[in-house]
Amino acid sequence: MHGAALRRKLVARREALLRALSWRRRAPTRPPEIAARPGDYFIGSGVQGRRNTGAGGPPPLLLLLRRTAQAAREKLWLAAEERTPGRVAVGPCPPSSQMRERTSHRTSSRAARTALSGPRVLQLRQERPQPSPPPPSASPSHRYKPASASLRMLNLARNTLKRVPSFQEILQSATGFNMSKEEIKVDVLVIGAGPTGLGAAKRLNHINGPSWLIIDSNPVPGGLASTDVTPEGFLYDVGGHVIFSHYKYFDDCIDEALPKDEDWYTHQRISYVRCKGLWVPYPFQNNISMLPKDDQVNCMDGMIEAALEARVSNSKPKDFDEWIVRMMGTGIADLFMRPYNYKVWAVPTTKMQCSWLGERVAAPDLKTVTKNVILQKAAGNWGPNATFRFPARDGTGGIWIAVANTLPKEKTRFGENSTVTKVDAKAKKVTLKDGTTVQYNQLVNTMAVDHLAEALGDSELLGLTKQLYYSSTHVVGVGIRGERPERIGDKCWLYFPEDNCPFYRATIFSNYSPYNQPDASKKLPTLYLANGDKPASSDAQEGPYWSIMLEISQSGMKPVDEANLLKDSIQGLINTEMLKPTDEIVSTYHRKFDHGYPTPSLERDGALKQILPRLQAQDIWSRGRFGSWKYEVGNQDHSFMLGVEAVDNIVNGAVELTLNYPDFVNGRQNPERRLQAGPQYWNAINGGR
């Protein structure tokens, strides 16, 4: 009888508790009313709670804690049932009305309530005599066992209480806060799993010396080199990314991650500038022979004047605008360089420095340009990315997912719970969103350095980062039904300096890989025509499909109508003859990236000369596109090697060539392999550990 009663009451108790825990908080228009059960006490007061007869709501947090503590006391008491007679029970004993039925000493309800709210005590509980266990020499079959009915009852109670959520689960469910505060200690902590962070982690894994951990707030690695997929199956990179390399080590790591020939497509860059209704081959300044005669004359006049001026000038240009005029003349500056760079950087060229240029901008050769104008000939491909390769599947982001997969899983922590909430440079401790703390000796930071300054709570450092400027980037994708038109052909990416479209660059993303868009057999409905009209039919139809990816910059000096940006971009595609008004749009994509381009402003280098050494003096190596804020070494290969070289500097003091000598690394292929005796060197300088 006692067993059946206990069974019923335990089940009822469990159901009541689970119903209370299943409630979820909502944003109230007035303070929520407290719903309490008879017998509940509000912690901190001597007043017994009364049940609320109003709308109700979730129990207050302290009330949940009291109920959880009560459940824990019951569980401890039940566990004590299996111990030998004369044991010690913790807490009020019996812990609840259900358990009190098992005791021979019954108390009044008022006394029971007093016991529940009273302090914890140690009580000795006497039990009826039990048979003594046989001596150790006895066979197992004759050893002492509890009565079968009592055992079944206790097992039922235990199994019932096992389904009650723990205190941590209750608190996390009610507030979103995780009570577990895991503490991790490593030699090197890497923040961020973009190319720079993965480069650092890859190098640490190769060296196999210092202990390390890499964390990222995103569940998928890649950072600003990741790839998104639309519900219809179109892929879009976070901006225009292609793989070309200055480093053998980078190539080796990428080939290790994607080793098969079928993992890649290799392309010749086919790029044009849209100007005066014409497609002028890139680079524009080397191909003015393709322009109308009047524009050819203006550009040639400017180039000749610039060449004559350069022969007598002995000073360096003070900004990017002056560099453009000195190198190319006013004709090319007005027709292409000034308007295009404003669309890219979202600041005037007069507010940018020119030390970042290097191989980024082609300086025209006057003799070659003159010859091409006379012969009406186009110049050949120029630049480090004249030939590039692209992953067959999963876009650029697939590369970095594959690289991350070569790392030990136990040394990676990706996801929202790994968001950095605080960095304590003095204590060398990083706190994550879920309460985890990571103690480190050296920190490789790849998050934006202005965000790092906020996490550090360093007001002086934060003030220095105010001298660093950036633009935001909008990525817009358009999926179109139909065969790729002849006017598009095998073009890769295209530049747009004019104001008849909001975007500065368009990438024919479907030309990079046939897997960047859905298979032709997939049926998709037409959303609307390019001119905004409704389609003739709303039925889903088969392909084929092709796609365009657009990039638009934004800053305080270049505002953007975000609400209408998608519509304006599609109209811009019509204006530039990329789309026809009747083309069928089957998929669209729009995503804004707050930190898009690190601007090489006039103030940048002065600020970085204070920021980066200040951080490194605190054992923080801040590196990456926005970690070290140098656009000239912001490609994927540069970014990866910034992480690699930071680790080599930490381990053995090696010079960081990419960070400190951008012109050197951009002016040559780097065939050297990294330190081969990394583990031995690390062990030597760390006392053989």
matplotlib code that plots the C-alpha trace (Angstrom):
import matplotlib.pyplot as plt

x = [0.0, 2.8, 4.5, 1.4, 0.8, 4.4, 4.2, 1.1, 2.3, 5.7, 4.2, 1.8, 4.7, 6.8, 4.0, 3.3, 7.0, 7.4, 4.3, 5.7, 9.0, 7.4, 6.2, 8.2, 8.7, 7.2, 7.7, 5.0, 3.3, 3.4, 5.4, 4.5, 2.4, 3.7, 2.0, 2.8, 1.6, 0.1, 2.9, 5.5, 7.5, 9.1, 12.8, 13.8, 10.4, 8.4, 5.1, 3.6, 2.8, -0.7, -1.8, -2.5, -5.8, -5.0, -3.3, -0.4, 3.1, 6.3, 7.3, 10.0, 13.6, 14.1, 10.9, 12.3, 15.5, 13.6, 11.7, 14.9, 16.6, 13.6, 13.8, 17.5, 16.9, 14.3, 16.9, 19.5, 17.1, 16.2, 19.8, 20.3, 17.7, 20.3, 22.9, 23.4, 21.2, 22.3, 23.2, 23.2, 20.5, 21.1, 18.4, 14.9, 14.0, 11.5, 12.0, 8.3, 4.8, 5.4, 8.5, 6.9, 4.5, 7.5, 8.4, 6.8, 7.0, 4.3, 4.3, 1.7, 1.4, 2.5, 5.6, 6.3, 6.1, 8.5, 10.9, 10.8, 11.8, 14.2, 17.9, 19.5, 20.5, 22.1, 19.7, 20.2, 17.4, 16.7, 15.3, 13.9, 16.6, 17.9, 19.5, 23.3, 25.2, 27.1, 30.8, 33.0, 33.7, 30.1, 29.1, 27.5, 24.2, 23.8, 24.9, 22.5, 19.9, 17.1, 13.5, 12.3, 9.2, 11.3, 13.8, 11.1, 9.7, 13.1, 13.9, 10.6, 11.3, 14.9, 13.8, 11.0, 13.3, 15.9, 13.5, 13.3, 15.6, 18.7, 19.1, 21.4, 18.8, 16.0, 18.1, 19.3, 15.8, 14.2, 16.9, 19.2, 22.1, 24.4, 25.6, 28.5, 31.7, 34.2, 37.8, 40.3, 44.0, 46.1, 49.4, 48.0, 44.3, 43.2, 40.1, 38.4, 38.2, 38.6, 41.7, 44.0, 42.8, 42.9, 46.4, 47.5, 45.7, 47.2, 50.7, 50.2, 49.0, 52.1, 54.5, 52.8, 54.4, 52.3, 48.8, 46.2, 42.5, 40.6, 37.2, 34.7, 31.2, 30.0, 29.1, 30.8, 34.5, 35.5, 34.8, 34.8, 35.7, 32.6, 29.7, 26.0, 23.4, 19.9, 16.8, 16.6, 20.2, 22.3, 25.7, 27.2, 30.5, 30.9, 32.2, 34.4, 37.1, 39.4, 42.5, 45.9, 49.0, 52.3, 53.2, 54.2, 53.0, 49.6, 49.4, 50.4, 47.8, 45.0, 46.0, 46.0, 42.5, 41.2, 43.8, 41.9, 42.0, 38.2, 38.0, 39.0, 38.3, 41.1, 40.1, 41.7, 40.5, 38.3, 37.4, 36.0, 35.2, 31.8, 32.3, 30.4, 28.2, 31.3, 33.1, 36.7, 39.2, 40.8, 43.0, 41.3, 44.4, 46.2, 43.3, 42.1, 42.4, 38.9, 37.4, 35.8, 38.4, 37.6, 38.2, 41.4, 42.7, 41.9, 43.4, 46.6, 47.0, 46.8, 49.3, 51.8, 51.5, 51.9, 55.0, 56.6, 55.8, 57.3, 60.7, 61.1, 59.2, 61.3, 58.5, 56.2, 52.4, 50.6, 47.5, 45.9, 44.3, 47.7, 49.2, 46.5, 47.1, 50.9, 50.8, 47.9, 46.9, 43.7, 41.9, 42.0, 41.5, 38.2, 36.9, 37.6, 39.9, 38.2, 34.6, 35.4, 37.5, 34.8, 32.3, 34.7, 36.0, 33.0, 35.4, 37.0, 40.5, 41.8, 41.2, 43.2, 47.0, 48.9, 51.5, 49.1, 49.1, 51.9, 50.5, 46.9, 46.9, 48.5, 50.8, 50.5, 53.4, 53.1, 54.9, 52.8, 49.6, 50.5, 51.3, 48.0, 46.0, 47.6, 47.2, 43.7, 45.0, 44.0, 46.6, 46.9, 46.0, 47.8, 48.0, 48.5, 45.1, 45.3, 44.9, 43.0, 41.3, 38.0, 36.6, 34.2, 31.7, 30.6, 32.1, 35.1, 33.7, 34.2, 37.9, 38.0, 35.6, 38.0, 41.0, 39.2, 38.4, 42.1, 42.4, 41.8, 38.1, 38.8, 40.9, 38.1, 35.0, 32.6, 29.2, 27.3, 28.3, 32.0, 31.3, 33.9, 32.3, 35.4, 39.2, 41.2, 44.7, 46.2, 44.9, 45.3, 41.8, 39.0, 35.4, 32.9, 29.1, 28.3, 30.5, 33.5, 36.8, 40.0, 43.4, 46.1, 49.8, 49.6, 46.6, 46.2, 43.3, 41.6, 38.4, 38.3, 40.7, 38.1, 35.9, 38.9, 39.4, 35.8, 36.2, 39.3, 37.5, 40.6, 39.4, 42.7, 43.1, 39.5, 40.3, 43.2, 40.9, 38.7, 41.4, 40.8, 38.1, 36.2, 33.3, 30.4, 29.7, 26.3, 26.4, 23.4, 22.7, 20.3, 19.4, 18.0, 16.3, 17.5, 20.7, 23.6, 23.3, 26.0, 26.4, 27.7, 29.8, 32.7, 33.3, 34.5, 34.0, 33.2, 33.8, 31.3, 32.6, 29.5, 26.4, 23.8, 24.1, 24.7, 27.3, 31.0, 31.6, 29.6, 30.7, 29.2, 29.2, 27.7, 30.8, 33.1, 31.4, 28.4, 27.6, 27.1, 23.5, 20.7, 20.7, 18.7, 16.2, 15.2, 11.8, 11.5, 8.8, 9.5, 9.5, 9.1, 10.6, 13.7, 11.6, 9.3, 6.4, 4.6, 5.4, 2.9, 2.8, 3.4, 4.1, 7.5, 9.5, 12.9, 16.1, 18.8, 20.0, 22.8, 23.6, 25.2, 26.8, 27.0, 28.9, 27.9, 29.8, 28.4, 29.8, 28.9, 30.3, 28.4, 24.9, 22.8, 19.0, 19.1, 15.4, 15.4, 18.9, 17.9, 15.4, 17.9, 20.6, 18.4, 17.5, 21.2, 21.7, 19.2, 20.9, 24.2, 22.7, 23.6, 19.9, 17.0, 13.7, 12.0, 14.6, 13.0, 14.3, 13.9, 16.1, 17.5, 20.0, 21.0, 23.3, 25.2, 28.6, 29.3, 33.1, 33.6, 36.8, 39.5, 40.1, 43.8, 43.1, 45.6, 45.5, 45.8, 49.5, 50.0, 47.3, 48.6, 52.1, 50.6, 47.8, 49.7, 52.8, 50.6, 48.7, 51.8, 53.3, 50.3, 51.0, 48.2, 49.0, 46.2, 46.3, 44.0, 42.0, 40.6, 42.8, 45.8, 43.8, 46.1, 44.1, 47.3, 47.8, 44.1, 43.7, 43.1, 46.7, 48.0, 45.4, 46.3, 50.0, 49.4, 48.2, 51.1, 53.7, 52.2, 52.6, 56.2, 56.9, 55.4, 57.3, 60.7, 60.7, 60.6, 60.1, 56.5, 57.2, 53.6, 52.6, 55.8, 56.9, 53.9, 55.7, 58.3, 55.8, 53.6, 56.6, 57.7, 56.5, 57.5, 58.6, 60.0, 58.5, 58.0, 60.2, 60.6, 62.0, 59.2, 58.4, 62.1, 62.7, 59.5, 60.6, 64.1, 62.9, 60.3, 62.6, 61.9, 58.2]
y = [0.0, 2.3, 1.6, 2.4, 5.6, 6.7, 5.9, 8.0, 10.9, 11.0, 10.9, 13.7, 15.7, 15.2, 16.3, 19.4, 20.4, 19.8, 21.8, 24.7, 24.4, 24.3, 27.9, 30.5, 34.1, 36.7, 40.5, 41.8, 45.1, 45.3, 43.5, 39.7, 38.4, 35.6, 32.3, 30.2, 26.9, 26.4, 25.8, 27.7, 30.4, 33.4, 33.3, 36.2, 36.6, 34.8, 35.1, 32.0, 32.4, 32.5, 31.1, 33.9, 33.6, 36.0, 35.4, 33.7, 33.3, 31.5, 31.1, 33.6, 32.5, 32.1, 30.0, 27.7, 27.5, 26.5, 23.8, 22.5, 22.3, 20.4, 17.9, 17.5, 16.8, 14.1, 12.6, 12.5, 10.9, 8.2, 7.5, 7.1, 4.2, 1.9, 2.5, 0.5, 1.1, 4.0, 6.3, 10.1, 11.9, 15.4, 18.1, 17.9, 14.2, 13.2, 15.8, 16.0, 14.8, 11.8, 10.7, 11.3, 8.4, 6.1, 7.2, 6.0, 9.5, 11.7, 15.5, 18.1, 20.1, 23.2, 21.5, 20.2, 23.6, 24.9, 22.1, 22.9, 26.6, 25.9, 25.4, 22.2, 19.8, 16.4, 13.8, 10.2, 8.0, 4.8, 1.8, -1.5, -4.2, -5.7, -9.1, -8.9, -9.5, -12.8, -12.9, -12.0, -15.7, -16.5, -17.1, -14.2, -15.9, -15.8, -12.2, -9.7, -8.2, -5.8, -7.0, -7.2, -5.0, -2.3, -2.4, -2.0, 1.0, 2.7, 2.0, 3.6, 6.6, 7.0, 6.6, 9.2, 11.7, 11.2, 12.8, 16.0, 18.7, 19.7, 23.1, 24.1, 23.1, 24.9, 28.2, 28.0, 27.3, 30.1, 32.8, 31.6, 31.7, 28.7, 28.1, 25.9, 27.9, 25.6, 26.7, 25.9, 26.6, 26.7, 28.2, 29.9, 30.9, 31.8, 34.0, 33.7, 30.9, 32.9, 32.4, 34.2, 32.2, 28.9, 29.7, 30.2, 27.0, 25.0, 26.2, 25.4, 21.9, 21.4, 22.5, 20.3, 22.2, 24.7, 23.7, 25.7, 26.2, 28.1, 29.6, 31.4, 32.7, 31.3, 27.6, 27.3, 28.4, 30.8, 34.3, 36.9, 34.1, 32.0, 31.1, 31.3, 29.2, 30.4, 28.3, 27.7, 26.4, 29.4, 29.9, 33.3, 34.1, 36.9, 39.2, 38.4, 35.9, 33.8, 31.8, 33.0, 32.7, 34.2, 31.4, 27.7, 27.0, 28.3, 26.2, 23.1, 23.6, 24.2, 21.2, 19.0, 20.1, 19.6, 17.3, 16.0, 17.5, 17.3, 19.6, 22.6, 24.5, 26.7, 29.9, 32.6, 36.0, 37.7, 41.1, 44.3, 47.8, 49.1, 52.7, 54.8, 51.8, 49.7, 46.8, 47.9, 45.2, 45.4, 47.1, 50.2, 52.4, 49.9, 49.7, 53.2, 52.1, 50.7, 54.1, 56.6, 58.8, 61.9, 60.0, 58.4, 61.9, 63.2, 60.2, 60.4, 64.1, 63.5, 60.6, 62.7, 65.6, 63.2, 61.7, 65.1, 66.1, 62.9, 63.7, 66.9, 66.0, 64.7, 64.5, 61.6, 62.0, 63.0, 60.9, 58.4, 61.2, 62.8, 59.4, 58.8, 62.1, 61.7, 58.1, 58.3, 61.9, 63.8, 62.1, 58.6, 60.0, 61.7, 59.0, 55.9, 56.1, 58.7, 57.5, 53.8, 54.1, 56.2, 53.4, 50.8, 52.6, 54.8, 57.7, 60.2, 59.4, 62.6, 60.9, 57.8, 57.2, 55.5, 53.4, 50.4, 50.3, 47.9, 45.4, 46.5, 49.1, 48.8, 51.8, 52.3, 52.3, 55.3, 53.7, 50.6, 52.5, 54.8, 51.8, 50.1, 53.3, 53.6, 49.9, 49.7, 46.8, 45.6, 44.9, 41.5, 40.3, 41.9, 41.3, 38.5, 37.0, 36.7, 33.0, 31.6, 28.5, 28.1, 25.1, 22.9, 22.7, 24.7, 28.0, 29.7, 28.8, 25.1, 25.7, 26.9, 24.2, 21.7, 23.3, 23.4, 19.7, 18.9, 20.2, 18.1, 18.6, 18.7, 21.9, 23.8, 25.5, 27.0, 28.4, 31.2, 30.1, 30.7, 34.4, 36.5, 38.7, 39.9, 39.9, 40.4, 41.2, 41.5, 38.1, 36.7, 35.3, 35.3, 34.9, 33.4, 33.8, 30.5, 31.4, 29.4, 31.1, 30.4, 31.1, 31.7, 32.7, 34.2, 35.4, 35.5, 37.8, 38.0, 39.8, 43.5, 45.4, 48.0, 45.1, 43.8, 47.1, 47.1, 43.5, 44.6, 47.6, 49.7, 53.3, 54.6, 51.8, 52.3, 56.0, 55.0, 52.7, 55.7, 56.7, 53.6, 53.7, 51.0, 50.7, 48.3, 45.9, 44.7, 41.5, 41.1, 37.9, 37.4, 33.9, 33.9, 31.2, 30.5, 29.8, 32.1, 34.9, 35.5, 39.1, 37.6, 34.8, 33.6, 36.8, 36.5, 39.8, 43.3, 46.8, 49.7, 53.3, 55.1, 56.1, 54.2, 51.3, 51.1, 48.3, 48.7, 45.1, 42.2, 38.6, 36.0, 33.4, 30.7, 30.8, 29.7, 26.3, 24.5, 23.6, 27.3, 27.1, 24.5, 21.7, 22.4, 19.7, 21.5, 23.3, 26.8, 29.4, 32.8, 35.5, 38.4, 39.7, 41.9, 45.0, 44.1, 42.7, 39.6, 36.4, 34.9, 31.8, 31.1, 27.4, 26.0, 25.2, 23.7, 25.6, 26.0, 28.7, 31.3, 33.9, 37.3, 38.5, 42.2, 44.3, 47.7, 49.8, 52.0, 54.6, 57.9, 59.6, 57.3, 56.4, 53.6, 53.1, 49.7, 49.1, 49.5, 48.2, 44.9, 46.6, 49.3, 46.7, 44.7, 48.0, 48.7, 45.3, 46.4, 49.8, 48.1, 45.5, 42.7, 41.7, 42.2, 43.6, 40.2, 38.0, 35.7, 36.2, 32.9, 33.7, 36.8, 37.3, 40.3, 40.4, 43.3, 43.0, 45.9, 45.5, 45.1, 46.9, 48.3, 51.7, 52.7, 56.2, 58.9, 58.3, 54.5, 53.9, 56.3, 54.6, 51.1, 52.0, 52.6, 49.9, 46.8, 47.2, 48.1, 44.9, 42.8, 44.1, 42.4, 39.1, 39.8, 39.3, 41.1, 40.0, 39.6, 41.7, 43.8, 42.4, 44.3, 46.5, 46.3, 45.9, 45.4, 42.1, 41.2, 38.5, 35.0, 33.9, 37.0, 36.5, 32.9, 33.7, 36.5, 33.8, 31.4, 34.0, 35.2, 31.7, 31.5, 34.8, 33.5, 30.2, 31.3, 35.0, 34.8, 38.0, 38.5, 39.4, 39.7, 42.2, 44.3, 44.1, 43.9, 45.2, 42.5, 39.6, 41.0, 41.5, 37.8, 34.3, 32.9, 29.3, 28.7, 26.1, 26.9, 25.8, 22.0, 21.5, 23.3, 20.8, 20.4, 24.1, 24.6, 21.9, 23.4, 26.9, 25.5, 23.3, 20.1, 20.0]
z = [0.0, 0.9, -2.5, -4.5, -2.6, -3.1, -6.8, -7.3, -5.4, -6.9, -10.4, -9.5, -8.0, -11.1, -13.4, -11.4, -11.4, -15.1, -15.9, -13.9, -15.7, -19.2, -18.9, -20.9, -20.1, -22.5, -22.5, -20.1, -20.4, -16.6, -13.9, -14.0, -11.2, -9.1, -9.3, -6.2, -4.8, -1.3, 1.1, -1.0, 0.8, -0.8, 0.0, 2.1, 3.7, 6.3, 4.4, 2.9, -0.8, -2.0, -5.4, -7.9, -9.6, -12.4, -15.7, -14.1, -15.5, -14.8, -11.1, -10.0, -10.2, -6.5, -6.2, -8.9, -7.0, -3.8, -5.6, -7.2, -3.9, -2.5, -5.4, -4.7, -1.0, -2.0, -4.4, -1.7, 0.8, -1.7, -2.4, 1.3, 1.3, -0.2, 2.5, 5.6, 8.8, 11.0, 8.1, 8.1, 6.0, 4.8, 5.0, 6.6, 6.9, 5.7, 2.9, 1.7, 2.4, 0.1, 1.9, 5.3, 4.6, 4.9, 8.4, 11.7, 13.1, 11.6, 12.0, 11.7, 8.4, 10.2, 11.5, 8.1, 6.5, 9.2, 8.4, 4.7, 5.3, 8.1, 8.1, 6.9, 9.7, 10.1, 11.4, 12.3, 11.1, 12.9, 10.9, 11.7, 12.1, 8.9, 8.5, 8.9, 5.7, 5.4, 5.9, 2.8, 2.2, 1.5, -2.1, -4.0, -4.2, -0.4, 0.1, 1.7, -0.7, 0.2, 0.1, -3.5, -2.9, -1.3, -4.1, -6.7, -4.9, -4.6, -8.2, -9.2, -7.1, -8.5, -12.1, -11.6, -10.0, -12.7, -15.2, -13.1, -14.7, -12.9, -11.3, -14.2, -16.8, -15.0, -14.7, -18.3, -19.6, -17.6, -18.2, -21.0, -18.5, -18.2, -14.7, -15.7, -15.7, -17.3, -16.8, -19.6, -19.6, -22.7, -23.8, -26.9, -27.4, -31.0, -31.3, -34.6, -37.2, -40.4, -42.6, -40.0, -37.1, -39.0, -40.2, -36.5, -35.5, -38.4, -37.5, -33.8, -34.8, -37.1, -34.4, -31.8, -29.0, -27.0, -26.0, -27.9, -28.5, -31.3, -30.7, -32.9, -32.3, -35.7, -35.8, -39.2, -39.7, -42.5, -41.2, -44.0, -46.4, -45.8, -48.2, -47.8, -49.5, -50.4, -49.8, -53.6, -53.7, -55.0, -53.4, -52.6, -51.1, -48.6, -51.3, -54.2, -53.3, -55.4, -54.5, -55.7, -53.6, -52.7, -50.3, -50.6, -47.1, -47.8, -51.0, -49.0, -46.4, -48.9, -51.0, -47.8, -47.1, -50.7, -52.3, -55.4, -58.9, -59.0, -55.9, -58.0, -61.2, -62.6, -64.5, -66.5, -65.2, -67.7, -66.3, -67.7, -66.7, -67.8, -69.2, -71.6, -72.5, -73.4, -71.9, -71.5, -70.6, -67.1, -66.1, -67.5, -67.6, -69.9, -72.3, -73.1, -76.7, -76.3, -75.5, -77.8, -79.6, -77.4, -74.2, -75.6, -76.3, -72.8, -71.2, -73.3, -72.6, -68.9, -69.0, -70.9, -68.5, -65.6, -67.1, -67.6, -64.0, -62.6, -64.2, -62.1, -59.0, -56.0, -53.4, -52.6, -53.1, -49.9, -50.6, -52.9, -55.1, -55.7, -56.5, -59.1, -60.9, -60.8, -62.2, -64.7, -65.2, -64.8, -67.7, -66.3, -62.8, -63.7, -66.0, -63.9, -60.8, -58.7, -59.2, -59.0, -55.8, -54.2, -54.9, -53.5, -50.3, -49.6, -49.0, -51.4, -52.6, -50.9, -47.5, -48.3, -48.1, -50.9, -49.1, -49.4, -53.2, -54.3, -56.7, -56.0, -58.7, -62.1, -63.0, -66.8, -69.1, -71.4, -74.4, -74.2, -73.9, -76.8, -79.0, -78.1, -78.9, -82.3, -83.1, -81.5, -79.4, -76.0, -73.3, -71.8, -68.3, -65.4, -61.7, -59.2, -59.9, -63.7, -63.2, -60.2, -58.9, -57.2, -55.2, -57.2, -54.3, -51.3, -52.5, -50.9, -47.5, -48.3, -48.4, -44.8, -43.6, -45.1, -43.4, -40.1, -40.5, -40.5, -37.0, -33.8, -32.9, -29.2, -29.8, -31.6, -30.1, -32.6, -32.0, -30.2, -26.7, -27.7, -28.3, -26.4, -23.8, -22.0, -22.3, -19.1, -20.4, -16.9, -15.7, -19.3, -19.2, -21.8, -20.8, -23.2, -23.4, -21.7, -18.7, -19.8, -19.0, -20.9, -19.3, -21.8, -22.0, -25.4, -27.3, -31.1, -31.8, -35.2, -34.3, -35.4, -33.2, -32.3, -31.0, -29.1, -27.4, -26.2, -24.8, -23.0, -21.5, -22.4, -22.9, -24.1, -26.7, -27.7, -28.3, -30.6, -32.6, -33.4, -35.8, -37.9, -40.5, -42.4, -44.8, -44.6, -47.5, -48.9, -50.8, -53.2, -55.1, -58.0, -59.4, -62.9, -64.9, -68.4, -70.4, -69.6, -72.2, -74.8, -73.5, -70.2, -71.7, -69.6, -67.8, -64.2, -62.5, -63.7, -62.4, -62.5, -61.9, -63.1, -61.1, -63.1, -60.6, -56.9, -57.1, -57.8, -58.7, -60.2, -60.1, -62.5, -59.7, -61.8, -64.0, -61.2, -60.7, -62.0, -58.3, -57.4, -58.5, -58.5, -61.0, -64.2, -63.2, -60.0, -60.3, -59.0, -59.3, -60.8, -58.1, -60.5, -63.7, -63.6, -64.3, -61.3, -63.3, -62.2, -64.1, -66.6, -64.4, -60.7, -61.3, -60.5, -63.6, -64.4, -65.2, -66.2, -63.9, -63.6, -61.0, -60.4, -57.1, -56.5, -53.9, -52.6, -50.1, -47.4, -44.9, -43.3, -46.4, -48.8, -47.5, -49.0, -49.1, -47.5, -47.8, -51.6, -52.3, -53.8, -56.1, -57.0, -57.7, -60.1, -61.9, -62.1, -63.8, -66.4, -66.8, -67.4, -69.8, -67.5, -67.4, -69.7, -68.2, -68.9, -67.3, -64.7, -61.1, -59.1, -56.1, -54.3, -51.5, -49.5, -46.5, -44.9, -43.3, -40.9, -41.2, -44.9, -46.0, -43.6, -45.1, -45.7, -44.3, -43.8, -40.0, -40.2, -39.9, -37.1, -35.1, -35.8, -34.7, -31.2, -31.1, -32.2, -30.0, -27.1, -27.5, -28.1, -24.9, -23.2, -25.1, -27.5, -31.2, -33.1, -36.7, -39.8, -42.2, -39.3, -36.5, -37.9, -40.3, -43.3, -46.6, -48.6, -46.9, -46.6, -49.3, -48.1, -48.5, -46.7, -43.9, -43.4, -43.2, -40.8, -38.4, -39.3, -38.8, -35.5, -34.1, -35.4, -33.7, -30.4, -30.5, -31.8, -32.3, -36.1, -38.1, -39.3, -43.0, -44.1, -41.4, -41.4, -45.1, -47.3, -50.4, -50.0, -49.8, -52.6, -54.9, -54.9, -54.6, -51.2, -51.7, -48.2, -46.0, -42.3, -39.5, -39.6, -36.1, -34.3, -31.6, -30.7, -30.5, -28.4, -26.0, -25.7, -24.8, -22.4, -20.3, -22.2, -21.4]

ax = plt.figure().add_subplot(projection="3d")
ax.plot(x, y, z, "-o")
ax.set_aspect("equal")
plt.show()
